[in-house]
Amino acid sequence: MIKKVERQFAGRTLSIETGRMARLAQGSCLVQFGETVVLVATTVQDRPSHLPFFPLTIEFQERSYSAGKIPGGFFKREGRPSENAILSCRLTDRPLRPLFPEGFKHETQVSIFVLSSDQENSADILGMLGASVALNGSKIPFSTLVASVRVGRIKGNWVINPTFEQLEYSDVDIVVAGSEDAILMVEGGAIEVPENEILEGLNKAQEGIRELIDIQKEFFKGEEAPQIMEWAPVKSDSDLTATVEGMLEGKIEGVLEISDKTKRNVAMNELTDSVLASLIEADDSYGEQEGSVGDIIRSVEKRLIRARILSEGKRVDGRNVDEVRPINTEVGLLPRTHGSALFTRGQTQALVTTTFGSSRDEQRIDTIESSEEIKKSFMLHYNFPPFCVGEARPYRGTSRREQGHGALAERAIRPLLPSHEEFPYTIRVVSDILESNGSSSMASVCGASLALMDAGVPVKSPCAGVAMGLIKEGDDVAILTDILGLEDALGDMDFKVAGTNTGV
């Protein structure tokens, strides 16, 4: 049965429809805003995955026909996802992932197809709305209505879902995703806007999110709740949990006192091997439960670290909650680059270089969001080689994470660059992460600022970035400055902020 609701939102017509397309998917939804249309289909495997994490994938596919274009190249068909598509995937993945129930391990996929692009309204935020409707109307155990909006500010006035043309006059461009009563994700940029004004924008965005959720409630009104698939969370054996926790008592606390990441990891691996060896010595069958033992140890590790932060205000590397790791900077260390910097913050290190080129070196981008080819005279590329975390694994080209982190740093630096008339060069900044223990994208921001100044670029102001974290248990809350990789994994928030002395 086809069901459709049509309402006015942000001065344009918004429609949500189900039951006409992609009916063999577990859930599907067609969303139209203006003349931009996206189709969202969500599917799930009936059997749980063997993987030790929730295998959720978000695919964002841009169809050239959506903008009345034929793809370039010899084959004349779409190839690998564009950078915009990859960033749109991440905008959808981050808010959705934590809302699935704990222990759900069935492989789930959300596919977002851009079917029509009016080159005025962005498709990325429509994907989130469609995903919310498709998931909540399916057998998948997902029960939270969510939405996202883009917020801009033009001549002091806040605008929800500004058009591409309006964004050119906006000093704020922020995408906010949330539920009815909470913000789930913030990503965007501003031109040195004070923090209190950024907060105004977030509050305005939340108003728009609530309006979109009210539209979804109206859409589902009168419908029977979908029959949720049968599934069971993967639980560890209670006897095994008690045994392992008893073997860890008095030992794991000492390991967590080690501030150096490498030494702590070595000690934790040795403790894990020791526990597993003792279990196998008592009963050979424990050899088949290595994964479960590791999960139990990680759970204990997480619980102890969070409890210490909340009760004592001390972190795993000995810092206070508001303390930044030691910082060391060097510039001009590479003789044949136009600019170079080595930025080290604790055990996170970025080697950042600046290269100048002519107009022939500009990046040319063919996108469905514009009728003309877009040219970029500033690029920031981020690389995360495996040795930076002490691993040996194949190099498989640029990952989605690398593209996303590079885009974050590029967004932070771009507003501070001189105009093309003032500095008529193509600029490429490359950040190679040489060591990583948290906040490597923000180290890239700091290193890029240094490398640009070393190259003689007349930037408007130096720029820095830091990743903030949160630990929350009931009414006990700790806000962490400059988080470690471990604090990212066991914490409740990873919020990266870049700015100057003036603003964000």
PyMOL commands that set and color helices and strands:
alter all, ss='L'
color gray80, all
select helices_A, chain A and resi 64-67+83-99+124-136+164-167+195-220+238-248+252-255+261-282+284-312+359-361+386-389+400-416+440-454+485-490
alter helices_A, ss='H'
color red, helices_A
select strands_A, chain A and resi 3-9+12-18+27-33+36-48+56-62+106-116+147-154+157-160+172-178+183-190+327-331+339-345+348-357+363-365+374-376+378-383+426-435+464-473+476-481+493-499
alter strands_A, ss='S'
color yellow, strands_A
deselect
rebuild
show_as cartoon
